[in-house]
Amino acid sequence: MTDARSHALPSIRLRLLGTVPYTDALTRMREWTAARQAARKAALAGGAPPAATPAIVPGTGEASLRRDWPDLAEAATAGDEIWLMQHPPVFTLGMNSQPEHLLNAGDIPVVPTERGGQITYHGPGQIMAYLMLDLRARRLGIRTLVERIEDALIDCLSQYGITAFRQEGAPGIYVLPGQNGPVQPADGAAQWPAGTVTPPVSGPHHVHARHARPAAGVAKIASIGLKTSHGFSYHGLALNGQMDLSPFHRINPCGFRNLQMTDIHRQAALSQDLDLDALALALGKALAAAIEG
């Protein structure tokens, strides 16, 4: 029997990049995506699909791991990658951002971007995952991609003993602060907050209606903001690991006033510092597995 993987796209390469200034990452994402677009256009003009450098050892099905900064000379022949990193403190503005949601930037820089969503904060202790994917080659729509990202986040958080969930109309991943499951009233019937899409999700994945406020009593632990251009994705998601959450009080996170934010260290009540490299790797593997379906 022929291994079905021999006909599949190469597995997704992970790059674990440490701490990178946000504007450096943003510039390289744009350049990398533009180079891949140009390579595909040139290849199609010549009557052949663009070649992609395999990101795995054939037959292993395992994502390779690199720690070097993405070299633009590789972009034209690169397969899909996930870039994992942290940033120094920065506020970023999505395409839907409103000026009134930036309350007091103080000494933290503010960077406009072309990603979806509204204003958010990135800083040390938060893992960023940038999805440098050829969605057209994968025949993957943006709605399905968001669902798979959410699945991966829920799976990654479960590895830390955290039960996380979607909120209808409010993209991202949420938890109940201080507990890792639904409220259990006296009659024993589990009660999740209104609008919760409870884990695990069975059957067809839920797709959000957009722009609804999360239910009272929940806290956000991960945010999603993507950009697609001519069949390629970039930007991605942020997972709060162990971080100073106070800068979130300077904004209305994701456009919601008084939205509570949390992180893995608080939610899991860890007694020791979180291994952020291990978290980045766990997140990258969960994303690669979910995206490949």
C-alpha positions as a printed NumPy array, in Angstrom:
array([[  0.   ,   0.   ,   0.   ],
       [  1.261,   3.482,  -0.861],
       [  1.619,   5.871,   2.042],
       [ -0.969,   8.632,   1.495],
       [  1.524,  11.139,   2.82 ],
       [  3.614,  10.72 ,  -0.318],
       [  0.879,  12.583,  -2.221],
       [  0.332,  15.222,   0.452],
       [  1.915,  18.621,   0.806],
       [  5.083,  18.701,   2.9  ],
       [  4.514,  18.936,   6.618],
       [  4.694,  22.402,   8.086],
       [  8.109,  23.607,   9.208],
       [  8.331,  25.264,  12.633],
       [ 10.73 ,  28.119,  13.356],
       [ 11.42 ,  28.837,  17.023],
       [ 12.829,  32.366,  16.937],
       [ 13.024,  33.672,  20.509],
       [ 12.331,  37.382,  21.061],
       [ 11.958,  39.515,  17.933],
       [ 10.904,  43.183,  17.629],
       [  7.381,  43.296,  16.253],
       [  8.213,  45.546,  13.308],
       [ 11.024,  43.194,  12.233],
       [  8.611,  40.263,  12.228],
       [  5.95 ,  42.259,  10.392],
       [  8.374,  43.366,   7.682],
       [  9.717,  39.854,   7.14 ],
       [  6.19 ,  38.376,   6.998],
       [  5.241,  40.837,   4.268],
       [  8.454,  40.255,   2.313],
       [  8.234,  36.473,   2.641],
       [  4.618,  36.368,   1.482],
       [  5.335,  38.667,  -1.462],
       [  8.261,  36.46 ,  -2.533],
       [  6.113,  33.326,  -2.426],
       [  3.388,  35.068,  -4.412],
       [  5.881,  36.192,  -7.054],
       [  7.358,  32.701,  -7.311],
       [  3.954,  31.154,  -7.877],
       [  3.031,  33.783, -10.468],
       [  6.271,  33.181, -12.355],
       [  5.869,  29.42 , -12.239],
       [  2.291,  29.542, -13.467],
       [  3.293,  31.873, -16.287],
       [  5.741,  29.174, -17.333],
       [  3.033,  26.517, -17.253],
       [  4.177,  24.668, -14.142],
       [  3.273,  24.853, -10.442],
       [  5.983,  26.309,  -8.193],
       [  8.264,  23.839,  -6.504],
       [  8.273,  23.697,  -2.723],
       [ 11.167,  22.552,  -0.6  ],
       [  9.977,  19.644,   1.569],
       [  9.852,  20.608,   5.215],
       [ 10.13 ,  17.056,   6.544],
       [ 12.228,  13.968,   6.24 ],
       [ 10.139,  11.913,   3.771],
       [  7.907,   9.383,   5.455],
       [  8.203,  10.74 ,   8.976],
       [  5.2  ,  13.065,   8.991],
       [  7.008,  15.179,  11.58 ],
       [  7.405,  18.926,  11.298],
       [ 11.03 ,  19.982,  11.158],
       [ 12.317,  22.599,  13.578],
       [ 14.636,  25.462,  12.776],
       [ 15.896,  28.321,  14.922],
       [ 17.372,  30.569,  12.229],
       [ 15.817,  33.835,  11.038],
       [ 13.868,  33.316,   7.77 ],
       [ 16.182,  34.085,   4.836],
       [ 14.34 ,  35.741,   1.945],
       [ 16.526,  33.788,  -0.474],
       [ 14.62 ,  30.668,   0.642],
       [ 11.121,  32.108,   0.372],
       [ 10.488,  31.348,  -3.304],
       [ 11.004,  27.615,  -2.782],
       [  9.832,  27.373,   0.819],
       [  7.017,  25.164,   1.971],
       [  4.546,  26.271,   4.615],
       [  5.975,  27.45 ,   7.92 ],
       [  4.86 ,  28.56 ,  11.378],
       [  7.045,  31.207,  13.001],
       [  7.007,  31.096,  16.801],
       [  8.355,  34.017,  18.812],
       [  7.826,  36.601,  21.541],
       [  7.861,  40.38 ,  21.187],
       [  8.965,  43.304,  23.331],
       [  5.917,  45.312,  24.496],
       [  3.809,  46.66 ,  21.626],
       [  0.192,  47.507,  20.875],
       [ -0.966,  46.464,  17.407],
       [ -3.972,  47.773,  15.531],
       [ -6.016,  45.494,  13.288],
       [ -8.032,  46.663,  10.295],
       [-11.156,  47.083,  12.443],
       [ -9.489,  49.087,  15.223],
       [-11.223,  52.203,  16.533],
       [ -9.193,  55.074,  18.067],
       [-11.273,  55.111,  21.25 ],
       [-10.115,  51.593,  22.149],
       [ -6.55 ,  52.838,  22.757],
       [ -6.929,  54.374,  26.213],
       [ -3.351,  55.198,  27.212],
       [ -0.414,  53.85 ,  25.242],
       [  2.126,  55.461,  27.566],
       [  5.632,  54.417,  26.55 ],
       [  4.484,  51.326,  24.622],
       [  4.731,  51.73 ,  20.83 ],
       [  1.616,  51.421,  18.667],
       [  1.872,  49.73 ,  15.257],
       [ -0.927,  49.715,  12.644],
       [ -1.221,  46.448,  10.708],
       [ -3.297,  44.874,   7.957],
       [ -4.416,  41.868,  10.024],
       [ -8.021,  41.249,  10.929],
       [ -9.427,  42.225,  14.31 ],
       [ -8.967,  45.225,  16.552],
       [ -6.403,  46.424,  19.078],
       [ -4.374,  44.055,  21.221],
       [ -1.147,  43.892,  23.229],
       [  1.901,  41.707,  22.669],
       [  4.734,  41.346,  25.136],
       [  7.231,  39.042,  26.843],
       [  5.726,  35.773,  28.024],
       [  3.179,  35.646,  25.206],
       [  3.79 ,  33.193,  22.37 ],
       [  3.112,  34.483,  18.872],
       [  2.493,  31.996,  16.066],
       [  2.614,  33.405,  12.554],
       [  1.067,  31.139,   9.918],
       [  2.945,  31.425,   6.628],
       [  0.686,  29.14 ,   4.607],
       [ -0.274,  28.574,   0.981],
       [ -4.013,  28.244,   1.536],
       [ -4.726,  27.777,  -2.152],
       [ -2.417,  24.78 ,  -2.415],
       [ -3.957,  23.333,   0.729],
       [ -7.484,  24.099,  -0.521],
       [ -8.1  ,  25.65 ,   2.859],
       [-10.584,  28.5  ,   3.368],
       [-10.093,  31.179,   5.987],
       [-13.097,  30.058,   8.047],
       [-11.795,  26.506,   8.185],
       [ -8.333,  27.779,   9.061],
       [ -9.71 ,  29.757,  12.018],
       [-11.576,  26.676,  13.242],
       [ -8.398,  24.596,  13.08 ],
       [ -6.43 ,  27.275,  14.906],
       [ -9.031,  27.238,  17.673],
       [ -8.892,  23.439,  17.821],
       [ -5.108,  23.605,  18.165],
       [ -5.271,  26.192,  20.948],
       [ -7.809,  24.14 ,  22.886],
       [ -5.614,  21.055,  22.458],
       [ -2.447,  22.887,  23.513],
       [ -4.115,  24.32 ,  26.623],
       [ -5.401,  20.873,  27.584],
       [ -1.765,  19.768,  27.853],
       [ -1.483,  22.208,  30.767],
       [ -4.655,  20.928,  32.427],
       [ -6.715,  23.874,  31.183],
       [-10.198,  23.428,  29.754],
       [-10.711,  26.174,  27.18 ],
       [-13.551,  26.974,  24.823],
       [-14.846,  29.149,  22.025],
       [-17.321,  31.971,  22.549],
       [-19.971,  32.453,  19.896],
       [-19.367,  35.669,  17.993],
       [-16.103,  36.509,  19.79 ],
       [-13.046,  35.049,  18.018],
       [-10.304,  33.654,  20.198],
       [-10.166,  31.166,  23.053],
       [-11.56 ,  31.652,  26.55 ],
       [-11.491,  30.089,  30.013],
       [-13.389,  30.378,  33.26 ],
       [-10.938,  32.093,  35.644],
       [ -9.921,  29.884,  38.533],
       [-11.548,  26.713,  37.271],
       [-11.045,  24.268,  34.459],
       [-14.496,  23.099,  33.548],
       [-18.145,  24.126,  33.589],
       [-19.942,  25.302,  36.694],
       [-21.489,  22.306,  38.465],
       [-24.719,  23.357,  40.246],
       [-26.462,  21.266,  42.86 ],
       [-28.563,  19.38 ,  40.314],
       [-25.395,  18.22 ,  38.577],
       [-26.204,  19.776,  35.188],
       [-23.084,  21.387,  33.774],
       [-23.478,  25.056,  32.929],
       [-21.107,  26.905,  30.651],
       [-21.401,  30.682,  30.119],
       [-23.945,  31.87 ,  27.575],
       [-22.667,  31.583,  24.026],
       [-20.051,  28.962,  24.845],
       [-19.304,  26.324,  22.258],
       [-18.418,  23.583,  24.719],
       [-15.409,  21.297,  24.287],
       [-15.032,  18.879,  22.783],
       [-16.846,  20.033,  19.64 ],
       [-18.378,  17.066,  17.853],
       [-19.525,  16.963,  14.262],
       [-19.002,  19.983,  12.003],
       [-16.849,  22.672,  13.578],
       [-18.61 ,  25.795,  14.772],
       [-18.068,  28.981,  12.784],
       [-18.474,  32.274,  14.611],
       [-20.926,  34.991,  13.913],
       [-18.64 ,  37.997,  14.427],
       [-18.44 ,  40.921,  16.83 ],
       [-20.435,  39.74 ,  19.854],
       [-19.196,  40.522,  23.345],
       [-17.92 ,  37.494,  25.282],
       [-20.154,  36.282,  28.106],
       [-19.753,  37.749,  31.572],
       [-17.308,  35.871,  33.775],
       [-15.029,  34.506,  31.066],
       [-11.411,  35.501,  30.44 ],
       [ -9.552,  35.514,  27.153],
       [ -6.347,  33.528,  26.952],
       [ -5.643,  33.529,  23.194],
       [ -6.352,  35.911,  20.317],
       [ -6.479,  35.383,  16.553],
       [ -5.797,  37.921,  13.802],
       [ -5.041,  36.801,  10.251],
       [ -4.351,  38.311,   6.858],
       [ -4.76 ,  36.551,   3.519],
       [ -3.358,  37.811,   0.231],
       [ -3.68 ,  36.057,  -3.127],
       [ -4.096,  32.662,  -1.491],
       [ -1.386,  33.026,   1.166],
       [ -1.872,  33.649,   4.892],
       [  0.285,  35.563,   7.322],
       [ -0.098,  37.102,  10.782],
       [ -1.668,  34.532,  13.129],
       [ -2.371,  34.208,  16.842],
       [ -1.18 ,  35.037,  20.34 ],
       [ -1.278,  32.669,  23.329],
       [ -0.742,  34.175,  26.777],
       [  1.814,  32.056,  28.626],
       [  3.214,  33.915,  31.636],
       [  3.141,  37.656,  31.19 ],
       [  2.501,  41.044,  32.713],
       [ -1.177,  41.569,  31.903],
       [ -1.342,  45.175,  33.105],
       [ -0.837,  46.719,  29.616],
       [ -4.191,  45.238,  28.622],
       [ -5.741,  47.791,  31.013],
       [ -4.471,  50.559,  28.713],
       [ -6.727,  49.378,  25.887],
       [-10.111,  47.826,  25.273],
       [ -8.743,  44.411,  24.261],
       [-10.124,  43.286,  20.918],
       [-12.499,  46.253,  21.09 ],
       [-14.271,  45.143,  24.285],
       [-14.257,  47.371,  27.353],
       [-13.159,  45.628,  30.568],
       [-12.544,  42.309,  28.821],
       [-10.667,  40.165,  31.331],
       [ -7.408,  38.646,  30.118],
       [ -5.499,  35.753,  31.663],
       [ -2.583,  33.456,  30.929],
       [ -1.563,  29.834,  31.352],
       [  0.495,  30.451,  34.484],
       [ -2.462,  32.015,  36.315],
       [ -5.134,  29.686,  34.996],
       [ -3.159,  26.528,  35.743],
       [ -2.017,  27.963,  39.119],
       [  1.574,  26.957,  38.398],
       [  4.059,  27.198,  41.26 ],
       [  7.078,  27.482,  38.941],
       [  7.842,  29.637,  35.934],
       [  6.44 ,  28.4  ,  32.654],
       [  8.913,  26.963,  30.145],
       [  8.092,  29.297,  27.262],
       [ 10.221,  27.466,  24.684],
       [  8.379,  24.247,  25.504],
       [  5.063,  26.077,  25.206],
       [  6.03 ,  27.507,  21.813],
       [  6.99 ,  24.066,  20.551],
       [  3.794,  22.474,  21.895],
       [  1.713,  25.19 ,  20.262],
       [  3.539,  24.858,  16.955],
       [  3.052,  21.095,  16.871],
       [ -0.634,  21.41 ,  17.756],
       [ -1.137,  23.99 ,  15.002],
       [  0.699,  21.921,  12.392],
       [ -1.342,  18.837,  13.255],
       [ -4.652,  20.714,  13.198],
       [ -3.94 ,  22.557,   9.947],
       [ -2.948,  19.359,   8.198],
       [ -6.246,  17.852,   9.352]])
